[in-house]
């Protein structure tokens, strides 16, 4: 079954797993299998005034809707593009007196679209929204209570003159949002800023070692280049060679956890038991639990002790990060690493988690040489664990490259930036803002590397002078969030 722009994929159904997607032709790494605009999408409550409600880009100055005073846009182009889906919302917010929460707003947008177009298949969709999986039957008591509260709030917000939908359909829509809402990120791809429903993407099943990845593309809405407008969309991209008939899979969770932890997370958030090869055979678990090899192998009790210390330290680190006490974070990391290094192997996830935090926070504090050392060790561990074309691996290698460059380690910095660029070309594509930034960095470091190879002394002299004349680029403040996960789950 194919439809509007979806000719390269086929919907199929299997026993136990339900629906899934298959490739209809061959794809190579980096190929876009399909791009899909959101059926409906909203900005998170906490960011409604700093993110454009059409393209989800973060902007310094946004235009506010003069009617409801709630929606914000980059410019007139984004405002015009939003009017069809904002019109009903605009008058409902004015009538209600204030905007409801993101879940209510998303459910309302979905139902207004169903009111406009009917509940059947929309153009380009393989599955109708009212046929998407909702998992309401699997909800626990707490989730059922939340669902009832959402339905009540929705009914207060929903205007009496609009089409009235049955309670079963309204509950279904909230169930769909709960387990199929896709996280939308800002144009840098570093912060989760909203949630949307993409019916075709929902059909891709999970695999911890998938053959596809999903990237959010904010599109191009610059009014001055109106002939080049592209719509905000998600892109399903191939990570490895895919043959006709192969199932298309994506990972709903980060791979950097033990198979048992990933399975628990998937069961809790998405209500299924993962049966992928990596979970069944516990592949890579040995690497993630590695202990120091050699003659004086640590005892099982020592390993247990150090892992418990690592878990306790990570809790203390989270608390210190939340309060912005970054020097305290560095001290906790250094103390923990001293205890971990004689006991844990180079790929142990507890060691890698501490190395990641230490390198990020030290970079922010501009202690680049120490940060670069930790970043290098982190990347060496990641390369042995992650799929070679994993987006999170690419981002980590990029951060490590920038840290080395700031530390004046131009050879290692350029090498890491090239490696990150090769990964992100596949996961994000050449036109994504992050890939473009990385390409500019690659060109800059290549030029500096040539200068360094010709005359090391002169290179450092010029670098010193340049840094004196210009304010050094401060690394972004460390985030307490992980990279945005694929599907948005209300905590």
Buried (B, 14 or more C-beta within 10 A) or exposed (E): EEBEBBEBBBBBEEEEEEBBBBBBEEBEBBBBBBBBBBBBBBBBEEBBEBBBBBBBBBBEEBBEBEEBEBBBBBBEBBBEBBEEBBEBBBBBBEEBEEBBBBBBBBBBBBBBBBBEEEBEBBEBBBBBBBBBBBBBEEBEEEBEEBBEEBBEBBEEBBBEEBEEBEEEEBBBBBBBBBBBBBBBBBBBBBBBBBBBBBBBBBBBBBBBBBBBBBBBBBBBBBEEEEEEEBBBBBBBBBBBEBEEEBBBBBBBBBBBBBBEBBBEBBEEBBEBEBEBEBBEEEBBBEBBBBBBEEEEEBEEEBBEBBBEBBEEBBEEBEEBBEEEBBEBBBEBBBEBBEBBEEBBBBBBBBBBBBBBBBBBBBBBBEBBEBBBBBBBBBBBBBBEBBBEBBBBBBBBBBBBBBBBBBBBBBEBBBBBBBBBBBBBBBBBBEEBBBBEBBBEBBEEBBEBBEBBEEEEEEBEEBBEEEEEEEEEEEBEEBEEEEBBBBBBBBE
